Amino acid sequence: MTAEQKIAVARNLVLLGVDVIDAGFPISSPEDFNAVKLIADEVGNMRGGHEPVIMAAARCSKIDIDTAWAAVSGARRPRLGTFIATSEIHMKHKLKKNADEVVAIAREMVAYARSVGFQDISFAAEDSLRSDKDFLCRIFGEVIKAGARTVIIADTVGCSMPSEIGGFVAYIRDHTPGIENAIVSIHCHNDLGLANANTLAGIEAGAREVEVTINGIGERAGNAALEEVVMAIKCRKELMGGLYTGVNTKYLIATSKMVVECTGLNVQPHKAIVGANAFSHESGIHQDGVLKFKGTYEFISREDIGLDLTSEPSIVLGKLSGRHALKSRLLKLGYDLDGTELDDIFKKFKLLTAKKKNITDDDIEELVCSKSMQSEPIWSLGYLQVMHGTMGFSTAVVKLLNVDGQERIACSMGRGPVDAAYKAIDNIIQTPMKLVEYKNSFLDGIHAISLTQVVVSEDNGNISTHCPCTKANGYSNGHAPSEGAIGHSNGNDSSKKANGHAMSFSGSGESTDLVVSSVEAYLRAVNRMVAKKESS
């Protein structure tokens, strides 16, 4: 992350209420030094609210410690996080030192850090879980005597099991001289997928500080995830001996999204707590239960983690869905169907799920509004050609085919390729309408799929209709109106008239080309409107 991104995340960690922010490794580069110093000077001096400890990492080296002090001394609560390897494999092959030499270095550097100005020092034994336990008790005892207030047991390579971690922490607490004067901390990596479980086992054995990361990011397979550890403690406190954290869990989602944006490390959809599917239900049995009472399949409150959703369950319609889920979605879209009508739609729905994996609201409305799933559109796209750039207006040529196979061609200019294409379609169809809403999103990747949703309505006033860009000069990826820039309407309302307002009709399209997906969406909405007018 850049320095600006780091300080933005640090501000969010203050809102989250973490106790210690590990701001970085100042000796590693001038950029990291500046980032740590910015965090210490600003975030480390936030008065009137939560004030976290700002920690800088340093090897057991005087130059590292001096640099760390220069970076974090401006914070009201600075901390040094120093470390040295203690396992035989590391001491022999990496440090090329014996156990006595390592103990002497650790003791001397902790004492030196105290002399520099650090009053709060944490000492981590790198590769603790592959170290001799008695040697670890010895070195921890020496650094505590020298002034360390926190000792960190690190499963550096993520090789441990929960029962092993629990026994290890308990042994250290029972056999380390002066341990009552220090906090035992646990630092777990996720190489076996056990970082969270190991962290919780360490807590149960007596650790009272845990080193965790947002979204579980970290070296190799990552570290224990803050959001998962915190929610496990919160949701199962009766099994954790009454332990709690000071984390304000309502900021978990916001912080997770910020870290994704800053690092580019996406969260897997099925990740616990913050994954996109964490509160989604696809099984018909689950959908039926959660629609009747959310607590049947959701024991974590989505409000607790700051999930910005309505109180309604997130139902994923698919081949496993039953009538209850379909009827619930139909009601949400404004269709109250029962009896044979619902049975008929449900049969069509099941046929559709055999052909298509992701069923959208637009698909559901297509089932309701059309006499047949294979109904022929009134207007279909023959071809589309656009020309646009940084100079002048965009131009679009559109050929449409009607149900009789007749061709109509129109050319139009607009303030962007989508606007030009829509105007050309309007010139062919000659039906008064206006664009109420335009939304576009992309699936990730260089060959991204553009997903477009539009809502149009009858224009009973002036025939001059829309210009997708006149309401707001914003384009997604430089081509189309920005999301939400076209006004507001119910995008799920394909053919409804409420409170005397004009009927609105929705359509969706998808393509690797934004303009093509926009035209497909517009044509679907227009076809629905024209079909409705002809049938009334």
VEXMARRO-459989 format. One record per residue: x negated, y negated, z of N, C-alpha, C in turn. Coordinates in steps of 0.001 Angstrom, whole numbers, plus 500000, padded with zeros to 6 digits. Layout:
VEXMARRO-459989
XYZXYZXYZ
...
end
This chain:
VEXMARRO-459989
499168501197500000500000500000500000499133498752500000
499667497690499440498987496408499501499156495826500904
498379494785501192498493494143502504499902493602502725
500492493037501676501849492491501800502859493599502088
502690494737501431503598495858501678503428496403503085
502172496491503542501921497009504890502575496137505953
502459494829505798503029493948506816504550493974506758
505120494168505562506578494289505449507068495548506158
506344496668505974506711497911506656506538497748508162
505452497067508575505205496860510004506350496079510655
506864495077509949508003494318510486509206495236510693
509397496156509750510519497082509886510288498066511025
509030498431511266508727499322512387509028498644513721
508886497317513765509270496576514978510772496683515192
511553496502514124513008496650514233513368498067514662
512611499021514158512848500426514500512546500694515969
511624499911516538511316500052517960510227501051518278
509309501286517341508217502216517645507306501601518705
506655502440519475505801501955520563504440501499520078
503870502235519110502530501940518621502550501965517100
501983500944516476501820500924515025500355501181514705
500091502281514013498731502564513552498532501766512276
497900500589512409497870499618511316496898499970510207
495885500787510491494955501151509435493554501410509948
492629501501508999491242501870509271490360500707508786
490133499688509609489516498437509152488161498588508477
487368499555508903486027499702508347486067500254506926
487184500814506502487238501519505222487096500596504022
487587499354504129487483498408503021487859497021503503
487392495979502824487816494617503182489329494437503099
489950495109502125491405494996501973492118495572503186
491653496742503656492303497346504812492043496521506075
490850495961506185490561495086507326491535493908507344
491713493277506197492614492122506127494053492511506445
494472493684505969495845494142506238496054494379507729
495086495048508369495192495305509811495214493996510582
494369493062510189494304491772510886495606490991510725
496188491014509526497468490333509301498560490913510197
498592492243510275499605492905511114499392492555512579
498135492588513018497839492276514420498214490839514755
497845489906513869498078488491514144499552488126514096
500316488735513158501738488381513044502630489316513852
502618490592513466503528491550514097503141491784515556
501858491691515842501391491894517212501623490720518131
502256489676517618502538488493518446503981488031518305
504868488970518048506283488631517918506888488488519306
507143487272519689507684487018521026509212487037520992
509784487324522134511237487294522247511926488572521842
511180489586521471511776490862521091510834491993521405
511017493092520706510141494247520912508724493898520472
507745494252521282506348493934520987505534495221521005
505246495786519834504539497066519796503037496903520018
502401497994520399500946498067520429500454498157518978
499416497413518648498823497486517309497491498214517421
497401499356516755496213500196516867495394500165515577
494072500136515723493148500256514592492326501519514778
492168502270513709491412503528513774489918503264513605
489090504074514276487631503936514185486972505255514528
485931505564513798485107506708514179484333506367515456
483710507350516049482872507095517229481564506477516769
481653505206516410480522504472515853480656503020516269
479557502389516654479623501006517124480122500056516043
479670500242514802480098499341513751481595499485513469
482100500730513530483547500953513367484321500259514481
483839500399515708484537499837516866484491498315516829
483345497748516465483240496290516345484205495759515293
484272496450514168485169496025513084486630496141513515
486957497214514227488327497396514713488710496272515678
487795495911516571488081494829517523488294493502516793
487469493225515784487625492002515010488985491963514306
489499493143513941490770493198513206491987493061514113
491961493681515304493183493729516122493136492898517389
492024492243517653491916491500518918492919490356519013
493448489917517865494437488838517884495811489269518354
496056490568518443497352491067518911497435490944520434
498637490789520944498803490718522391498540492072523044
498762493167522309498554494502522857497725495339521869
496420495049521763495578495796520815495180497161521370
494990498110520474494531499441520879493487499941519891
492521500659520416491554501358519570491954502830519510
491982503371518305492195504799518125490929505423517574
490096505952518449488831506527518001488895508051518027
488025508694517272488125510150517134486772510748516771
486648512030517077485489512810516650485922514272516586
485329515028515684485693516436515519485151517270516676
485925518263517087485527519089518237485522520585517942
485944520998516768485933522433516459484526522857516045
484211524118516235482888524639515900482578524438514421
483580524682513574483355524572512126483027523138511723
483665522164512375483399520759512061482066520299512652
481819520674513902480567520237514530479353520801513789
479461522037513341478326522693512681478129522192511255
479207522142510479479063521871509048479225520398508673
480010519653509431480242518250509086479367517317509910
479446517451511229478684516554512099477226516986512259
477015518309512124475676518888512344475146518504513735
476035518666514724475681518369516117476216519481517005
475591519642518178476079520648519112477115520029520047
477701520870520880478797520416521735478368519315522698
477192519455523290476727518448524244476545517087523572
476016517110522359475824515854521632477158515182521325
478161515967520959479482515422520642480113514806521885
480007515477523022480547514936524271479861513614524609
478545513567524468477789512355524789478208511185523896
478394511461522593478809510410521658480198509884522025
481114510802522300482481510403522628482507509555523895
481827510017524905481796509279526181481179507892525998
480072507819525271479360506555525079480197505567524271
480879506045523229481642505138522359482922504636523027
483543505444523852484710504962524598484271503876525578
483145504112526240482618503102527161482239501831526408
481671501996525224481297500831524422482547500040524020
483603500736523635484840500061523254485390499236524412
485266499758525607485695498997526789484858497727526933
483581497841526702482700496679526861482967495625525793
483426496058524622483735495120523539484971494289523868
485912494897524575487133494188524916488387495028524918
488321496248524383489506497115524353489859497592525763
491091497334526167491586497864527432492461499096527225
492947499238525994493810500366525640493080501187524584
492657502391524967491879503241524057492509504620524008
492730505102522774493166506493522607492027507259521960
491855508484522392490779509324521859491398510590521287
491090510859520009491614512054519348490498513054519105
490772514305519439489844515403519143490265515998517812
489542515641516777489893516136515445489741517649515391
490733518303514777490764519767514660490829520439516033
491637519844516917491761520360518285492161521821518327
493122522201517490493693523540517606492732524640517177
491643524263516503490611525264516192489381525055517081
489555524254518131488461524007519083488605524932520287
487511525150520968487551525902522225488316525088523270
489284525706523913490144524960524840489367524381526018
488459525131526553487693524633527697486781523473527297
486231523551526090485412522435525599486277521190525413
487491521398524943488407520273524759488751519632526107
488997520461527129489268519921528469488056519118528972
486877519615528677485653518924529115485527517549528449
485682517488527115485487516215526421486601515223526759
487840515734526915488936514857527322488657514271528711
488170515105529618487858514630530959486807513528530947
485800513677530099484725512685530011485216511356529429
486051511408528392486509510145527779487526509444528683
488295510219529437489214509608530402488415508874531474
487354509509531932486491508890532937485850507604532383
485584507600531072484945506437530442485922505320530129
487227505620530221488204504557530007489332504827529034
489399506016528444490494506335527519491804506495528289
492881505911527759494194506001528409495120507004527732
494754507436526528495544508425525792494588509426525162
494910510730525266494113511764524591495025512481523607
494526512669522401495354513185521311494897514577520911
495823515520520989495589516885520516496044516917519060
495107517192518156495394517103516721495340518466516044
496462518847515447496481520028514573496138519519513173
494867519232512972494399518503511791494664519234510486
494582520546510487494791521294509252496167521954509201
497022521681510172498392522188510157498488523689510169
497627524342510957497560525806510924498276526479512095
498852525697512988499360526260514251500843526607514197
501231527452515165502628527819515352503153527108516596
504463526902516688505023526176517831504642526767519186
504681528097519307504325528716520593502859528467520935
502024528435519922500602528175520108500373526741520582
501068525803519955500948524386520334501397524193521781
502528524793522122503056524660523476502071525150524518
501498526308524269500524526861525208499255526022525281
498855525482524150497642524675524095497809523394524908
498943522701524691499199521452525419499275521721526921
499970522788527287500095523127528709498725523410529319
497861524115528592496524524441529098495702523162529315
495763522247528364495018520982528477495505520190529684
496790520156529882497354519403531016496951520032532360
496822521326532347496513522022533603495023522041533939
494149521865532943492718522098533183491809520907532877
492377519778532490491544518616532172491389517715533397
490181517455533835489974516559534985490475515138534682
491248514576535594491739513202535437492890513043534466
493495514158534033494559514071533031495750513264533534
495903513188534876497020512414535430496865510917535148
495695510501534717495441509090534410495559508780532916
496028509737532160496134509546530708497436510138530191
497832509666529034498985510216528325498489511250527316
499141512396527268498806513412526275499653513158525031
498968513047523903499644512794522629499435513987521705
500339514147520735500254515266519805500306514735518374
499453515281517523499338514841516123499345516092515254
500429516294514491500582517550513744500685517318512245
499979518139511488500088518142510029501010519275509589
501458519174508343502576519993507888502194521074506883
500961521539506928500502522471505902501295523777505868
501837524195506998502696525390507035504173525021507173
504479523752506997505870523305507121506365523289508551
505430523218509523505812523334510932505482522087511751
505145520987511083504716519792511821505783519312512799
507045519274512368508111518799513255508334519778514412
508379521061514088508581522069515125507419522064516115
506198521923515621505033521882516501505041520644517383
505471519528516822505550518286517599506547518440518744
507699519012518450508715519212519492508231520208520544
507500521226520110506933522183521068505926521491521975
505138520578521409504185519822522206504871518947523236
505988518351522837506766517529523775507291518381524923
507842519530524588508380520422525616507299520870526598
506049520925526108504937521369526968504306520227527755
504774518986527520504269517881528329503677516706527593
503569516767526270503096515602525519504115514483525667
503647513264525857504567512137526044504331511034525022
503506511297524041503389510425522876503270511343521672
503901510971520573503788511755519343503372510832518213
502462511309517384502051510548516212502812511091515014
503621510227514432504524510631513354504468509589512236
505022509928511091505054509003509960506459508932509386
506769507800508749508056507655508069508082508595506864
509151509347506745509356510320505663508354511472505702
507544511556506774506586512639506885505413512529505924
505153511310505395504036511172504466502715511354505210
501670511672504488500379511859505132499455512724504309
498291512989504862497264513781504179497816515154503775
497490515566502560497887516871502003499409517055502042
499880517961502894501322518242502966502065517293503890
501356516307504442502009515294505263501918515577506750
502594514715507503502611514793508962504034515025509457
504184515107510762505520515190511341506291513928510972
507566514096510650508406512982510192509079512303511383
508872511004511502509464510251512606510968510464512695
511655510334511558513116510392511581513630511745512053
512937512812511713513391514143512105513089514426513571
511907514044514025511552514250515427512446513420516342
512654512162515981513476511268516807514914511759516889
515488512168515749516876512622515768517022513969516467
515999514815516399516048516084517135516102515813518637
515278514869519088515287514514520513516624513898520904
517137513033520054518397512338520364519588513281520361
519630514166519367520803515031519215520775516241520156
519581516664520583519483517836521453518804517478522773
519139516323523310518483515855524541518731516785525719
519828517531525671520101518446526778519085519578526841
518420519847525703517397520880525666515987520314525834
515901518987525870514592518327525950514321517742527332
515055518213528321514808517772529691515131516313529945
516051515769529161516443514377529364515502513369528731
514565513816527925513629512893527276514356512041526231
513811510877525960514392509988524962513279509142524354
513581508466523265512648507514522657513299506136522669
512501505135522380513043503781522284513385503387520870
513443504358519970513676504059518552515137503706518307
515355502611517590516692502208517163516984502936515853
517700504037515955517865504925514803518678504306513671
519366503214513926520159502569512868519274501984511766
517966501895512018517050501391511000516297502503510279
516655503762510515515928504868509895516053504869508373
517271504720507871517481504756506420516782503589505743
516941502393506291516329501203505689514815501324505654
514224501821506742512771501959506797512295503038505832
513034504132505757512688505201504824512673504688503395
513695503943503016513774503415501648512640502432501375
512293501627502374511199500666502188509884501387501936
509622502450502690508376503202502516508346503880501144
509472504391500703509548504975499353509198503923498305
509772502757498453509545501686497483508081501237497484
507488501137498658506112500638498757505073501670498330
505329502930498599504326503962498322504554504693497005
505789504667496498506106505440495304506269506913495583
506261507301496869506436508706497254507911508959497539
508594509563496589510028509777496715510351510855497743
511494510711498354511974511692499325512747512771498580
512468514030498883513210515115498241514688515009498614
515594515280497686517031515087497951517538515858499166
516974517053499413517474517873500517516699517665501805
515897516586501895515169516319503128516134515979504257
515846516490505443516700516221506600516752514731506908
517872514280507411518142512928507903518222511898506792
517164511705505993517134510598505035517248511045503581
517360512342503304517503512812501929518866512455501354
518923512307500042520177511909499376521298512913499622
520949514185499807521972515220499993522247515544501458
521606514818502377521701515180503795523131515155504319
523980514336503716525375514262504160526334514568503012
525881515368502063526724515761500928527186517198501112
528366517487500596528959518816500760529438519318499406
528972520512499008529338521076497716530151522358497847
529904523129498887530671524357499086532136524020499353
533024524751498695534453524508498877534903524678500316
534343525686500997534703525918502396534267524743503255
533057524247503009532557523098503760533376521850503451
533699521665502172534473520493501783535840520480502465
536485521629502496537796521709503140537696521352504620
536652521876505288536488521592506706536171520144506993
535225519581506234534784518220506531535854517186506165
536701517516505192537807516613504856538864516599505956
538990517733506656539947517790507763539384517135509019
538076517372509271537420516757510431535918516786510190
535284515615510120533870515533509761532976516375510669
533351516470511926532524517186512879532386518665512603
533217519212511705533108520638511397531773520978510746
531239520051509939529973520319509268528967519174509379
529301518124510096528358517020510309528233516766511804
527153517272512409526992517038513849526136515806514115
525467515292513073524737514026513172525630512930512624
525738511840513346526558510721512895525794509915511858
526384509751510683525719508981509636525557507524510047
526462507036510886526332505664511376525105505504512272
524736506567512979523590506519513887522275506247513163
522185506647511915520927506478511190520979505305510217
522079504545510274522190503362509430522554503656508001
523231504787507780523625505145506430524720504208505963
524498503556504846525424502551504348526487503215503487
527365503942504139528445504625503440529754504348504155
530847504605503462532138504541504120532240505718505070
533291505745505842533471506831506803533902508127506122
534143508055504806534587509248504094533418510198503841
533648511506503917532588512472503639532110512365502191
530868512727501932530322512721500580530566514098499965
531517514152499067531914515410498453531330515501497051
530577516568496792530001516803495471530882517808494750
531610517344493748532518518234493030531736519127492073
532069520420492106531397521385491250532150522691491228
531487523743490781532176525020490586532634525649491897
532048525221493030532430525790494326533577525024494993
533965523909494412534995523071495032536377523689494892
537229523422495897538594523916495878539604522813495643
540888523157495759541957522183495503541902520994496459
541556521274497726541555520201498724540583519091498317
539391519493497893538387518501497499538824517745496253
539381518462495282539835517810494053540986516844494335
541932517278495151543070516403495477542593515155496225
541619515334497117541083514191497858540440513179496916
539687513676495914539047512773494963540101512099494077
541117512851493693542182512263492879542894511134493628
543136511351494921543776510301495724542886509071495803
541588509294495933540644508183495989540665507387494690
540897508085493575540950507423492274542330506851491959
543295507095492842544621506517492660545656507450492075
545384508749492039546324509714491458546839510652492547
548115510593492817548739511438493836549475512569493134
548787513688492967549342514821492220549587515996493144
550667516719492892551015517919493661551605518954492730
551836520115493275552550521163492559551893521566491263
552713521691490209552211522173488920551230521193488286
551439519898488542550509518910487989549099519124488538
549008519312489855547717519555490477547143520888490006
547996521914489891547531523219489418546927523118488018
547603522346487160547140522189485779545783521490485732
545657520411486510544387519678486553543295520551487154
543639521339488175542651522197488828542126523254487856
542990523806487009542551524793486017541576524156485027
541928522945484563541038522236483643539711521898484320
539803521540485584538610521202486355537673522406486439
538207523583486718537382524785486823536741525140485480
537483524922484387536905525161483068535751524201482807
535922522962483240534881521960483040533621522290483847
533805522807485065532639523107485906531802524251485334
532417525069484489531667526149483855530741525613482769
531040524380482296530249523793481216529338522677481687
529697522065482801528970520878483247528677520986484732
527430520688485128527032520846486526527538519709487402
527286518454486980527668517301487790528962516699487269
529998516803488071531313516296487681531482514886488236
531690513927487352531798512532487757533259512120487915
533471510948488513534825510406488603535405510200487214
534552509816486281535021509611484914535538510918484316
534861512032484617535328513340484140536703513665484713
536882513380485999538165513667486646539281512844486000
538984511581485753540007510728485129540316511174483704
539304511709483034539520512232481681540519513379481710
540420514216482758541357515336482886542775514841483103
542911513766483869544241513240484184544836512483483013
544012511674482369544528510756481354544752511400480005
544043512478479703544169513106478395545120514294478471
545794514561477370546677515718477313545873517008477267
544655516916476762543785518081476671542358517638476912
541563518511477467540161518165477689539453517900476370
539952518446475287539302518280473992540042517258473127
540820516360473718541577515386472952540634514519472121
541052514240470888540214513496469971540318512008470261
539201511299470373539253509874470645539823509099469459
540420507954469736540988507120468663539864506524467831
538818506082468491537650505540467809536396506300468265
535561506691467312534303507348467652533158506635466938
531965506784467486530810506076466949530241506798465738
530137506060464626529491506598463435527994506377463511
527612505109463594526211504798463830526091503435464497
524916503198465007524627501936465693523205501522465329
523049500275464931521737499738464630521608498367465281
520560498168466087520380496871466744518995496324466437
518902494999466444517621494334466301517551493243467365
516494493284468173516379492294469238514917492102469600
514632491020470270513274490713470688513266489447471512
512138488788471543512007487592472382512424486319471652
512675486421470344513041485230469572514467485344469060
515274484317469337516618484255468783517590485230469410
518760485356468779519814486239469258519589487664468768
520184488599469477520164490002469048521267490237468032
521029491215467166522010491556466137522335493041466229
523615493365466053524037494769466083524957495070464914
524743496213464275525643496723463237526244498012463768
527572498094463769528276499250464323529231499818463287
529208501132463131530220501813462313531051502699463209
532378502500463177533304503328463948534169504142462998
534581505316463447535492506184462699536787506311463475
537927506129462814539198506317463505539642507770463396
540805508085463948541259509492463993541502510068462614
541717509193461631541942509658460262540648509770459469
539528509457460124538248509560459446537853508316458669
538670507280458747538347506042458041537209505313458749
536344504693457943535190503997458486535449502498458571
534987501907459654535026500448459810533636500003460265
533106498979459612531769498493459932531843497011460285
531104496631461307531060495220461703529651494882462166
529292493615461960527990493114462395528236491896463275
527473491780464358527673490653465261526361490285465936
526291489040466396525144488582467171525564488395468623
524593488498469537524889488316470953523646487949471723
523823487681473003522706487296473860522020488528474446
521830489524473629521236490789474028521850491886473173
521199493034473036521705494087472152523044494669472588
523262494774473908524538495309474389525671494346474080
525446493072474342526452492053474047526785492040472557
525763492120471711525997492117470267526792493337469831
526445494521470384527150495747470021528608495700470466
528852495202471676530225495114472172531060494170471319
530468493061470884531205492111470047531531492720468684
530615493519468145530880494192466875532036495180467020
532062495911468132533176496837468383534486496079468503
534471494955469209535686494138469347536182493671467987
535259493310467095535648492833465762536349493919464957
535961495182465211536596496289464496537961496617465095
538038496730466406539251497210467062540328496135467116
539935494871467243540879493753467233541978493895468291
541560494277469492542490494374470616542024493437471715
542876492515472157542450491571473209542057492319474484
540831492122474935540358492786476146539211491983476723
538892492291477967537734491648478585536968492684479395
535653492481479429534790493357480212534805492891481659
535267493771482534535407493420483943534161493800484733
533585494946484391532445495435485168531509496237484293
530222496066484522529189496814483807528128497241484804
527848498536484857526822499058485751525928500012484977
524634499921485267523685500795484595522631501259485584
522255502530485485521179503067486317520397504060485482
519181504385485970518307505295485241517879506436486135
517827507642485569517180508751486243515678508567486070
514890509006487076513454508757487070512749509476485922
511648508921485533510808509575484547510630508744483300
509579509073482520509291508297481324510386508488480271
511030509660480270512152509904479365513453509747480137
513624508601480757514747508377481655516078508433480922
517085508959481609518447508954481103519143507706481625
519696506925480699520449505734481088521893506130481341
522394505820482535523789506099482901524532504776482990
525553504618482181526290503360482122527751503587482479
528301502677483261529727502680483594530288501286483314
531421501248482645532065499962482374533532500033482759
534095498875483004535538498730483220536012497599482329
537044497864481533537650496825480701539108496660481116
539668495523480792541090495302481073541727494552479923
543041494628479868543779493880478865543583492387479089
543467491658478006543367490206478083544634489622477496
545534489252478378546824488730477928546801487226477697
545611486648477886545491485206477669544787484952476364
543620484322476449542852484026475247542269485294474656
542219485338473330541687486513472662540173486571472791
539516485416472944538068485456473139537781486266474391
537017487312474247536880488269475342535613488038476126
534804489056476215533655489044477112532401488575476416
531443488270477221530039488257476809529295488832477995
528786490055477902528203490705479076527177489875479809
526619488857479147525556488124479818525932486694480168
527143486242479843527444484841480111527792484585481546
528276485615482252528614485405483657527369485325484518
526321486026484126525047485966484854523946486325483884
522936485505483815521854485763482874520920486830483419
521388488056483489520562489126484027520665490363483170
519574490996482891519563492202482074518786493297482774
519322494525482775518576495668483290517545496064482243
516287496128482634515193496470481724515163495566480504
515654494330480661515553493362479586516570493543478501
517529494456478665518475494711477585519913494419477974
520326494893479123521735494886479449521991494057480681
523251493719480942523559492920482124523098493617483377
522647492842484355522221493433485620523416493965486368
523201494976487183524290495625487903525020494633488783
526328494633488682527123493751489520527179492329489015
526588492029487838526535490649487382527758490247486589
528640491189486313529738490905485405531035490594486140
531024490593487425532260490365488163532585491587488975
533821491732489384534148492839490270535504493413489912
535548494733489922536804495452489774536581496826490342
537623497600490437537488498959490927537019499839489780
535743500199489792535169500955488689535745502345488556
536465502836489568537057504166489499538487504126488982
538974502951488646540368502785488293540503502775486787
540838503922486167540811503998484716542089503488484068
543226503519484728544457503066484091545488502726485133
545251501655485871546174501293486942546539499829486852
547714499487487294548139498110487393548596497898488826
547972496938489524548300496701490928548504495224491159
549521494919491991549783493535492392549941492606491187
550467493134490081550737492286488944549536492004488066
548410492566488367547213492299487573547186493202486340
546375492818485353546267493598484123545696494971484419
546119495945483635545616497297483809544142497346483430
543376498162484131541953498312483847541655499750483473
540612499930482668540263501240482133538748501408482212
538315502559482705536880502782482884536352503776481871
535046503704481661534384504649480785532930504789481188
532334505923480867530920506132481191530212506741479998
528906506512479947528102507077478877526705507349479371
526022508262478716524638508546479087523828508879477847
522604508375477833521721508579476703520317508171477129
519318508594476358517962508123476626517797506677476178
518776506157475433518764504769474968519837503979475705
519436502890476332520377502100477124521537501564476288
521237501071475072522292500487474238523288501561473822
522795502746473475523691503838473077524592504246474239
524016504396475440524840504767476597525867503680476897
525497502423476687526421501311476928527574501334475931
527252501617474671528299501683473636529220502869473891
528661504025474251529507505198474529530471504914475681
529971504273476739530823503945477881531925502984477476
531568501979476690532540500966476260533618501594475380
533199502465474464534173503112473577535146503996474359
534651504713475361535544505558476152536590504712476871
536165503606477431537104502742478130538108502130477144
537601501671476000538471501064474979539469502082474453
539019503316474202539926504363473717541072504606474696
540745504599475980541786504810476983542795503665476970
542293502469476809543191501324476805544089501350475567
543491501635474401544273501679473161545300502807473217
544880503978473736545812505106473834546974504777474753
546693504079475844547748503707476775548732502745476128
548201501787475370549072500798474713549943501465473666
549367502436472919550140503099471863551215504016472435
550965504544473639551944505469474222553043504746474982
552840503453475254553841502709476039554777501905475136
end
